[in-house]
Amino acid sequence: MKKETIRDRRITCLISEEEERIIEHYLRKYKITNRSRWMRETILAFIMKNLEQDYPTLFTEQDMRR
């Protein structure tokens, strides 16, 4: 049985007209119809990528390059 995710938290941000045009152009170009899902997945993918890069290691990057 798959557990359904309940999304009941809202995040709001303001963007400029130019940023909105860029986003709308991208959505049309790639035929994305669910803007909310796209934004959520895009934001979370960016966060997960950064968290993976920031994961603590035993050695610094400089030590590993030696």
Summary of the structure (lengths in Angstrom):
residues: 66
radius of gyration: 18.0
end to end distance: 49.6
largest distance: 49.6
contacts: 84
relative contact order: 0.06
helix: 56%
strand: 0%
